[in-house]
Amino acid sequence: MNDFLESIIKRDPAAKNKLALIIAYPGIKAVFFHYMAHKIWNYNFFLIARIISRLSRFLTGIEIHPGAKIGKNLFIDHG
């Protein structure tokens, strides 16, 4: 997670520090939820993974299907 946040700070001039990223960026939260949901999806707990995905959508407005394979440092800006 630390490498993920560092990569965003390097690429986004508005990102000042890690705490601000975690608190203020919904894309960060959506990607974090996706990582959890995807792990659970890969263990064939599809319903639990979908519930996490829907919770993420409710909290952030961003939905990533739990079966989706995304890159290591995906950054959703202005999600």
PyRosetta script that sets phi, psi and omega in degrees:
from pyrosetta import init, pose_from_sequence

init()
pose = pose_from_sequence("MNDFLESIIKRDPAAKNKLALIIAYPGIKAVFFHYMAHKIWNYNFFLIARIISRLSRFLTGIEIHPGAKIGKNLFIDHG")
pose.set_psi(1, -35.9)
pose.set_omega(1, -179.6)
pose.set_phi(2, -62.1)
pose.set_psi(2, -43.9)
pose.set_omega(2, 178.4)
pose.set_phi(3, -62.7)
pose.set_psi(3, -38.7)
pose.set_omega(3, 178.8)
pose.set_phi(4, -60.2)
pose.set_psi(4, -48.5)
pose.set_omega(4, -179.9)
pose.set_phi(5, -66.5)
pose.set_psi(5, -39.6)
pose.set_omega(5, 178.0)
pose.set_phi(6, -61.8)
pose.set_psi(6, -40.1)
pose.set_omega(6, -179.3)
pose.set_phi(7, -65.0)
pose.set_psi(7, -33.2)
pose.set_omega(7, 178.3)
pose.set_phi(8, -71.1)
pose.set_psi(8, -42.9)
pose.set_omega(8, 178.9)
pose.set_phi(9, -59.8)
pose.set_psi(9, -36.9)
pose.set_omega(9, 179.0)
pose.set_phi(10, -69.0)
pose.set_psi(10, -34.3)
pose.set_omega(10, -173.5)
pose.set_phi(11, -95.8)
pose.set_psi(11, -19.5)
pose.set_omega(11, -176.1)
pose.set_phi(12, -114.1)
pose.set_psi(12, 111.4)
pose.set_omega(12, -178.0)
pose.set_phi(13, -64.8)
pose.set_psi(13, -20.8)
pose.set_omega(13, 179.7)
pose.set_phi(14, -82.1)
pose.set_psi(14, -17.0)
pose.set_omega(14, -178.8)
pose.set_phi(15, -79.4)
pose.set_psi(15, 116.0)
pose.set_omega(15, -176.0)
pose.set_phi(16, -95.9)
pose.set_psi(16, -39.6)
pose.set_omega(16, -179.6)
pose.set_phi(17, -155.7)
pose.set_psi(17, 169.4)
pose.set_omega(17, -175.4)
pose.set_phi(18, -65.8)
pose.set_psi(18, -39.4)
pose.set_omega(18, -179.5)
pose.set_phi(19, -62.0)
pose.set_psi(19, -42.9)
pose.set_omega(19, 178.1)
pose.set_phi(20, -62.4)
pose.set_psi(20, -38.6)
pose.set_omega(20, 178.2)
pose.set_phi(21, -61.5)
pose.set_psi(21, -47.6)
pose.set_omega(21, -176.6)
pose.set_phi(22, -65.5)
pose.set_psi(22, -39.7)
pose.set_omega(22, -175.9)
pose.set_phi(23, -80.1)
pose.set_psi(23, -43.3)
pose.set_omega(23, -166.2)
pose.set_phi(24, -103.6)
pose.set_psi(24, -9.9)
pose.set_omega(24, -174.9)
pose.set_phi(25, -107.1)
pose.set_psi(25, 108.1)
pose.set_omega(25, 179.9)
pose.set_phi(26, -65.0)
pose.set_psi(26, -28.3)
pose.set_omega(26, 178.5)
pose.set_phi(27, -62.2)
pose.set_psi(27, -35.2)
pose.set_omega(27, 177.8)
pose.set_phi(28, -64.6)
pose.set_psi(28, -46.2)
pose.set_omega(28, 179.7)
pose.set_phi(29, -63.0)
pose.set_psi(29, -41.6)
pose.set_omega(29, -179.4)
pose.set_phi(30, -62.5)
pose.set_psi(30, -42.2)
pose.set_omega(30, 179.0)
pose.set_phi(31, -66.8)
pose.set_psi(31, -40.8)
pose.set_omega(31, 177.9)
pose.set_phi(32, -60.9)
pose.set_psi(32, -47.3)
pose.set_omega(32, 177.2)
pose.set_phi(33, -60.3)
pose.set_psi(33, -39.2)
pose.set_omega(33, -179.9)
pose.set_phi(34, -63.2)
pose.set_psi(34, -43.3)
pose.set_omega(34, 178.9)
pose.set_phi(35, -57.3)
pose.set_psi(35, -42.5)
pose.set_omega(35, 178.3)
pose.set_phi(36, -65.8)
pose.set_psi(36, -49.5)
pose.set_omega(36, -177.9)
pose.set_phi(37, -62.2)
pose.set_psi(37, -39.3)
pose.set_omega(37, -178.8)
pose.set_phi(38, -65.3)
pose.set_psi(38, -42.1)
pose.set_omega(38, 176.9)
pose.set_phi(39, -58.8)
pose.set_psi(39, -46.6)
pose.set_omega(39, -179.5)
pose.set_phi(40, -65.6)
pose.set_psi(40, -39.7)
pose.set_omega(40, 177.8)
pose.set_phi(41, -58.5)
pose.set_psi(41, -42.1)
pose.set_omega(41, -178.9)
pose.set_phi(42, -67.9)
pose.set_psi(42, -17.8)
pose.set_omega(42, 173.8)
pose.set_phi(43, -93.3)
pose.set_psi(43, 11.7)
pose.set_omega(43, 176.9)
pose.set_phi(44, 67.2)
pose.set_psi(44, 23.7)
pose.set_omega(44, 172.2)
pose.set_phi(45, -96.5)
pose.set_psi(45, 69.3)
pose.set_omega(45, -170.3)
pose.set_phi(46, -63.4)
pose.set_psi(46, -41.7)
pose.set_omega(46, -177.7)
pose.set_phi(47, -64.7)
pose.set_psi(47, -45.0)
pose.set_omega(47, 179.3)
pose.set_phi(48, -62.5)
pose.set_psi(48, -41.7)
pose.set_omega(48, 178.7)
pose.set_phi(49, -61.9)
pose.set_psi(49, -41.5)
pose.set_omega(49, 178.9)
pose.set_phi(50, -67.1)
pose.set_psi(50, -36.1)
pose.set_omega(50, 177.6)
pose.set_phi(51, -63.5)
pose.set_psi(51, -42.6)
pose.set_omega(51, 177.4)
pose.set_phi(52, -63.1)
pose.set_psi(52, -41.2)
pose.set_omega(52, 178.4)
pose.set_phi(53, -61.8)
pose.set_psi(53, -42.4)
pose.set_omega(53, 179.2)
pose.set_phi(54, -68.9)
pose.set_psi(54, -36.9)
pose.set_omega(54, 175.4)
pose.set_phi(55, -61.9)
pose.set_psi(55, -42.2)
pose.set_omega(55, 177.3)
pose.set_phi(56, -60.3)
pose.set_psi(56, -44.1)
pose.set_omega(56, 179.3)
pose.set_phi(57, -63.0)
pose.set_psi(57, -40.8)
pose.set_omega(57, 179.2)
pose.set_phi(58, -62.9)
pose.set_psi(58, -43.2)
pose.set_omega(58, -175.8)
pose.set_phi(59, -79.3)
pose.set_psi(59, -31.2)
pose.set_omega(59, -172.6)
pose.set_phi(60, -117.0)
pose.set_psi(60, -19.6)
pose.set_omega(60, -173.8)
pose.set_phi(61, 81.5)
pose.set_psi(61, 6.5)
pose.set_omega(61, -177.5)
pose.set_phi(62, -120.5)
pose.set_psi(62, 128.2)
pose.set_omega(62, 177.6)
pose.set_phi(63, -119.6)
pose.set_psi(63, 127.8)
pose.set_omega(63, 174.1)
pose.set_phi(64, -120.9)
pose.set_psi(64, 123.7)
pose.set_omega(64, -179.2)
pose.set_phi(65, -59.2)
pose.set_psi(65, 134.4)
pose.set_omega(65, -176.4)
pose.set_phi(66, -63.6)
pose.set_psi(66, -19.0)
pose.set_omega(66, 177.3)
pose.set_phi(67, -86.4)
pose.set_psi(67, -8.2)
pose.set_omega(67, -177.8)
pose.set_phi(68, -68.7)
pose.set_psi(68, 139.4)
pose.set_omega(68, 175.3)
pose.set_phi(69, -100.3)
pose.set_psi(69, 116.6)
pose.set_omega(69, -178.4)
pose.set_phi(70, -114.1)
pose.set_psi(70, 160.8)
pose.set_omega(70, -179.0)
pose.set_phi(71, -68.7)
pose.set_psi(71, 165.3)
pose.set_omega(71, -174.9)
pose.set_phi(72, -59.4)
pose.set_psi(72, -43.9)
pose.set_omega(72, -174.5)
pose.set_phi(73, -117.3)
pose.set_psi(73, 39.9)
pose.set_omega(73, 176.9)
pose.set_phi(74, -57.9)
pose.set_psi(74, 133.6)
pose.set_omega(74, 178.4)
pose.set_phi(75, -129.3)
pose.set_psi(75, 120.9)
pose.set_omega(75, 177.5)
pose.set_phi(76, -101.5)
pose.set_psi(76, 106.5)
pose.set_omega(76, 179.9)
pose.set_phi(77, -98.2)
pose.set_psi(77, 139.0)
pose.set_omega(77, 179.9)
pose.set_phi(78, 59.7)
pose.set_psi(78, 41.4)
pose.set_omega(78, -180.0)
pose.set_phi(79, -71.4)
pose.dump_pdb("model.pdb")
